[in-house]
Amino acid sequence: MSHPDLNNEWRKVAAAVYRKPVDSKIFGSVEIDITDLEAFISQKRKQGVKITLTHFFTLAVARALKNEVPELNCYIRRGRVVQRERVDAMVSVLVRDAEMSSVRVPNAGQINYSELAEILQEAILDTRQGDENSTMRMKGILRRIPWPLRGWIFRIFKFLTISLGISFSSIGLTANNFGSFVITNIGSIGLDTGFPALFPVSNVAMVFVMGGVSKKPVVINDTVVIRRVISLSCALDHRVVDANHGGKLFRSLKNAVRNPEIFN
């Protein structure tokens, strides 16, 4: 019987990147009825706009950060909160069997379904052909550095880029490599819900997670009906935001689910 390689490439990177979980975080979750939203997405696909729930929630979160909760579009530099000038999204995507990569979507708070679908499709194709973005390339460089140098080098660059805000654009290291927020769909790999880590070098105030979709009884007009429900969760950087900002975010998302046409 063969055993999985526990010391794979990602684990080598993770051992250098993560420390004990002592940082301050806020976790939040909510369940939202997406029956009508899925019908809307199905109709858009019939019209030739190949979108999924990931496309919708990427746009919905980005628009919320732009208009409703700008506090979530901030980061810490030299002990001070800094507001980003625009909302960029970092979307985790499955590019090969069980292999994740990421796609950065610039100005995600201003684009529509068709534009996002085109950006993700082109980026995923490039990644599958070996042309990954700078963040993923740096991951590859880091995992090839021998231990314990790997951890030392990571902490040096983290201090320079994240703490001091110094950019090394020539090698793809800046304080804004990950954009404004990270969004990932763990439902696509069989998980119903989950609470993400705030990746130490991402410099984002929030990581947003889409969980599984299931049928559940829901009360509508005092009648119990079976509806399609998704689990959503997020991790927030308590240095930048408080729980009420998470509440504003989820209220904005619920409104967007009821009005998905606003991103046409």
C-alpha distance (Angstrom), angle and dihedral (degrees) to the residues before:
residue distance angle dihedral
M1 . . .
S2 3.79 . .
H3 3.78 121.6 .
P4 3.81 127.0 -144.2
D5 3.79 118.3 -104.6
L6 3.80 102.6 -104.0
N7 3.78 91.2 -176.0
N8 3.80 94.9 59.4
E9 3.80 125.2 151.0
W10 3.81 95.5 -88.5
R11 3.81 92.8 48.7
K12 3.80 89.6 54.1
V13 3.80 89.0 55.3
A14 3.81 93.9 42.2
A15 3.80 92.3 52.6
A16 3.80 89.1 56.8
V17 3.80 96.6 41.3
Y18 3.80 106.0 44.0
R19 3.77 128.8 64.6
K20 3.82 128.7 -177.3
P21 3.83 111.6 -52.5
V22 3.79 99.5 -100.8
D23 3.80 100.0 126.1
S24 3.79 118.6 109.7
K25 3.79 113.1 -101.9
I26 3.80 137.6 166.0
F27 3.79 119.8 -148.3
G28 3.79 125.5 -160.3
S29 3.78 137.4 172.8
V30 3.78 140.6 -178.5
E31 3.79 139.4 176.9
I32 3.81 118.4 -132.0
D33 3.80 130.7 -168.9
I34 3.82 105.9 -121.8
T35 3.82 99.8 171.6
D36 3.80 93.4 114.8
L37 3.81 92.1 38.4
E38 3.82 91.1 56.6
A39 3.80 89.1 50.9
F40 3.81 89.1 51.8
I41 3.82 91.5 49.9
S42 3.81 90.8 48.7
Q43 3.80 89.6 53.2
K44 3.81 92.0 49.4
R45 3.80 90.3 51.6
K46 3.80 90.4 52.1
Q47 3.81 86.3 54.3
G48 3.81 89.8 55.4
V49 3.81 99.2 -100.5
K50 3.82 102.2 124.1
I51 3.79 101.9 -152.1
T52 3.80 133.9 148.5
L53 3.78 136.6 -168.5
T54 3.81 87.6 -83.8
H55 3.81 90.5 60.9
F56 3.78 91.6 49.5
F57 3.80 96.8 48.2
T58 3.80 92.3 43.8
L59 3.79 89.5 57.6
A60 3.80 93.3 39.9
V61 3.81 94.1 52.3
A62 3.80 92.4 43.5
R63 3.82 92.4 50.5
A64 3.81 89.9 47.7
L65 3.82 91.0 53.9
K66 3.79 90.5 47.5
N67 3.80 98.6 47.2
E68 3.81 111.8 12.9
V69 3.80 111.1 25.9
P70 3.83 109.7 23.4
E71 3.82 87.8 159.5
L72 3.82 86.9 76.4
N73 3.80 89.4 59.6
C74 3.81 93.8 69.1
Y75 3.78 139.5 94.2
I76 3.81 139.5 -167.5
R77 3.81 119.8 -102.7
R78 3.80 122.8 172.0
G79 3.80 89.9 -16.2
R80 3.82 94.6 -52.2
V81 3.80 132.1 105.1
V82 3.82 111.3 -115.7
Q83 3.81 123.5 -162.5
R84 3.80 116.2 -137.7
E85 3.79 116.6 -128.8
R86 3.81 94.6 -135.0
V87 3.80 140.8 11.7
D88 3.80 115.2 -104.0
A89 3.80 121.2 175.7
M90 3.80 127.8 -146.8
V91 3.81 106.9 -152.1
S92 3.80 119.3 -164.1
V93 3.79 110.3 -140.7
L94 3.79 135.4 -175.9
V95 3.81 105.5 -123.9
R96 3.79 101.5 166.6
D97 3.79 136.4 8.2
A98 3.82 105.2 -49.8
E99 3.84 91.3 -21.0
M100 3.78 119.3 123.3
S101 3.77 128.6 -158.6
S102 3.79 133.4 164.8
V103 3.78 138.7 -120.6
R104 3.78 122.7 -154.6
V105 3.80 113.2 -142.7
P106 3.82 112.4 -160.6
N107 3.80 119.1 -146.4
A108 3.81 91.0 4.9
G109 3.79 89.5 165.0
Q110 3.81 91.7 65.7
I111 3.82 106.1 40.4
N112 3.80 132.5 88.2
Y113 3.81 136.3 -133.6
S114 3.80 95.9 -86.0
E115 3.80 93.5 48.7
L116 3.81 93.3 48.1
A117 3.82 92.2 46.9
E118 3.80 89.9 53.4
I119 3.82 93.7 47.1
L120 3.81 93.7 50.0
Q121 3.79 94.5 43.4
E122 3.81 93.2 52.2
A123 3.81 93.8 43.5
I124 3.81 93.8 49.1
L125 3.81 90.3 49.4
D126 3.81 90.6 50.6
T127 3.81 91.2 49.0
R128 3.79 92.9 50.3
Q129 3.80 87.8 52.7
G130 3.81 90.4 53.3
D131 3.81 99.6 -99.0
E132 3.81 102.0 122.8
N133 3.78 126.0 173.3
S134 3.80 121.5 -97.9
T135 3.81 93.7 -95.8
M136 3.80 92.8 56.4
R137 3.81 91.6 43.7
M138 3.80 90.3 54.8
K139 3.81 88.8 52.5
G140 3.79 88.2 56.3
I141 3.80 92.2 49.5
L142 3.81 92.9 48.2
R143 3.80 95.0 51.0
R144 3.80 91.1 55.6
I145 3.83 93.5 57.4
P146 3.82 111.6 97.0
W147 3.79 120.3 -111.6
P148 3.07 128.9 -78.4
L149 3.81 91.4 23.8
R150 3.80 87.6 59.4
G151 3.80 92.8 66.3
W152 3.79 94.9 42.2
I153 3.80 93.6 50.1
F154 3.80 91.9 46.4
R155 3.81 92.5 52.2
I156 3.82 92.1 47.8
F157 3.81 93.2 52.4
K158 3.80 91.5 41.8
F159 3.82 89.9 55.3
L160 3.81 92.6 47.0
T161 3.81 97.6 44.7
I162 3.80 104.6 29.4
S163 3.81 103.3 29.7
L164 3.82 99.3 33.6
G165 3.81 98.9 26.5
I166 3.82 94.4 -129.3
S167 3.82 114.4 156.1
F168 3.80 127.3 -145.2
S169 3.78 97.3 -170.5
S170 3.81 94.0 168.8
I171 3.81 90.4 67.5
G172 3.80 96.6 31.6
L173 3.81 98.9 -105.3
T174 3.81 116.4 135.6
A175 3.78 138.5 137.1
N176 3.82 89.4 -105.3
N177 3.80 103.9 47.4
F178 3.80 92.2 124.5
G179 3.78 98.0 43.0
S180 3.80 121.6 -139.8
F181 3.81 101.5 -39.1
V182 3.79 142.7 -4.6
I183 3.81 121.4 -126.1
T184 3.78 124.6 -169.3
N185 3.80 134.4 175.7
I186 3.80 108.7 -139.9
G187 3.79 89.9 167.0
S188 3.80 87.5 74.3
I189 3.81 89.6 64.6
G190 3.80 95.5 46.9
L191 3.82 103.6 -92.3
D192 3.79 118.0 131.0
T193 3.79 96.4 -159.0
G194 3.78 140.4 -11.1
F195 3.79 145.0 168.2
P196 3.80 114.3 -126.3
A197 3.77 132.9 -141.5
L198 3.78 120.0 -112.0
F199 3.81 96.5 -122.3
P200 3.84 104.3 -129.2
V201 3.81 96.3 -131.0
S202 3.80 97.3 39.2
N203 3.83 92.7 85.2
V204 3.81 90.2 -155.8
A205 3.79 124.4 136.9
M206 3.80 92.3 -143.3
V207 3.79 143.0 33.2
F208 3.82 112.3 -164.8
V209 3.80 122.8 -154.7
M210 3.78 129.7 -161.0
G211 3.78 110.9 -155.8
G212 3.77 133.4 -169.3
V213 3.80 127.0 -49.8
S214 3.80 118.1 -131.6
K215 3.79 141.4 162.0
K216 3.80 114.0 -98.2
P217 3.81 137.7 166.9
V218 3.81 111.0 -99.6
V219 3.81 129.1 -176.9
I220 3.82 112.0 -125.8
N221 3.82 118.5 172.5
D222 3.83 89.6 -14.0
T223 3.80 90.9 -55.1
V224 3.78 124.6 112.2
V225 3.79 111.6 -129.8
I226 3.80 134.0 168.5
R227 3.80 112.3 -109.0
R228 3.80 138.9 170.6
V229 3.82 110.1 -102.8
I230 3.81 131.0 -172.8
S231 3.78 127.0 -156.9
L232 3.81 114.8 -134.2
S233 3.79 126.7 -174.4
C234 3.78 139.9 168.0
A235 3.77 143.5 -170.0
L236 3.81 117.1 -138.1
D237 3.80 130.6 -161.6
H238 3.81 103.5 -119.9
R239 3.81 90.6 -158.0
V240 3.80 88.6 68.8
V241 3.81 107.0 26.2
D242 3.80 142.8 23.1
A243 3.79 132.1 -137.9
N244 3.81 92.3 -92.7
H245 3.81 89.1 65.9
G246 3.79 88.4 57.9
G247 3.79 88.4 51.4
K248 3.81 90.7 52.9
L249 3.79 89.8 49.7
F250 3.81 94.9 52.4
R251 3.81 92.3 45.2
S252 3.80 89.1 53.1
L253 3.81 90.5 49.4
K254 3.79 92.4 50.8
N255 3.80 89.6 53.1
A256 3.83 90.9 48.6
V257 3.82 91.1 50.9
R258 3.80 88.7 55.6
N259 3.82 90.7 48.2
P260 3.84 108.1 33.3
E261 3.80 92.3 155.6
I262 3.82 90.3 75.9
F263 3.83 88.6 83.2
N264 3.83 95.5 54.1
